[in-house]
Amino acid sequence: MTANNHQWRKAKNVFMQTLTFVCAVLVILPLLLVFFHLVYEGASSINWAFFTQLPKPVGEIGGGMANSIAGTFILIALASMIGVPVGVLGGVFLSEYTHRKLNWWIRFAADIINGVPSITWGMVVYALIVIPMKGFSALAGGVVLGLMMIPLIMRTTEEVLQLVPNGYREAALALGIAQWRMISQIVIRTALKGIVTGVLLALARVAGETAPLLFTAFGNAYWTHKLTEPIAALPLQIFNYAISPYDDWHRQAWAGALVLILLVSAINIGVRTLTRDRFSKRGA
Amino acid sequence: MPNATLEQKSGGSTALAVRGLSIFFGEREVLKKVDIDIAARAVTAIIGPSGCGKSTFLRAINRMHELNPDARMEGEIRLFGDDIYSRGVEPVVVRRRVGMVFQKSNPFPTMSIAENVTVGLRLNGIRDKKTLTQRTEEALTMAALWDEVKDRLHAPAISLSGGQQQRLCIARALAVQPEVLLMDEPASALDPLATQKIEDLIIELKKDYTIVIVTHNMQQAARSSDATAFFYLGELVEYGPTAKIFTNPSQKRTEDYVTGRFG
């Protein structure tokens, strides 16, 4: 083997290493760009009024997104009431009860549903709830986000339950503990952090959804007092303000986007902290 | 088939009477028409090469083999006279009478030492604090762990050493007061010192319990058991007093196995 050959190999190695590094950087670049741009455009519009006041009528300067921020939390809470129990229990069924054929079909369906465009969900719930109830509502918005959460939570719950060693199940059954008690008190407890992680990731995912809310929650410039009324949500308000012709509304849209991305980031950071703890020993 | 009924020692009674026990996993017959009587308040060792059906035999005694959805059984097992496979007998009820300790120690990681001991009681509806505290001390004492953990009962169970964890699992099984204790290679993952402790414990426990232990360790079987059963290819080849099996077996295959010529 000649020295020359060796040099050539080294050069190839350096080239490939650089190429993969550049690609890796390209992945985080958009995140940084989005974040810095949002801070640049939006930070100056974030003030006390933004969090406490209702939107001002067209033409007036000022006002805030208090109702949208509250609306987003209400929608997430409604969605969780549907998505968390159904998703977690569905995941428990997939992981803990053996029905090979049925489970295969459920997994298959969940994976397809995960890939359905969110606007399709909006149309489905529009047809199923908005039309029969003769109006847009917070309820319909919660239902659509909840339905989107179900397959996400179901699959992650199944995965983390599968990580629980079988030895724990056998040990519990050998003590004469009934299967459901074994699952709820031992298997789910062991995998709880993973399940919570999956739930939070699903929440972060649906918190920013806009398209399905256009058909369901619709948006509202005031406080919503009943779940059967339309409700404001951050993504909707951002959308409405961004397509408006007013500079002040544009600035508020940037601020809203910044708040939304901070909210989603906060959830993600929470998830990292939780999962980092998973392998450390629990305090008594 | 050798007649495998063990001569009962004076005063001993039969804890488990097994007749014509066959276990199938799908089409595969992993246990073939086993007849055996296991004495109460004695240690019975089950030996044999890997895949001989000894673990399956053990798991059939508390119906744990039924966790495999393809499992099917024929024959009969009587636990102190009660047919544990008769119609209407729930596996849960059988498992409360027949406890089990596994090869790999498996204390529940989300629970403290004390919670691990009482979990079988609590999840079967016993809430009374006094009973739970009392059973915790009893079970840990029987498992020779009380002195080591009495000052940190609320520490996480997984903070214990491997040998301590295994004794905790024994305490957990004892706390529900079973009649029979099954042990599936309980010391095979432990160091010699921890193994010694488990063996001493087994000898101590036979005063109150019927113990059936599966082991790959010939010395362990010879040291700690009263009777030994040798399984090979799903059949019970020979069963008798441990001293006889190890010094003067009547079957050639038994002799080959216990002298290390195969297996």
Interface residues (C-beta under 8 A of the other chain):
Chain A: T98 P165 G167 Y168 E170 A171 A172 L173 A174 L175 G176 I177 A178 R181 M182 Q185 I186 R189 T190 L192 K281 R282 G283 A284
Chain B: N62 M64 L67 P69 P91 V92 V93 V94 R95 R96 R97 G99 M100 F102 K104 N106 F108 P109 T110 S112 V119 G120 L123 N124 H154 A155 P156 I158 S159 C169 R172 A173 V176
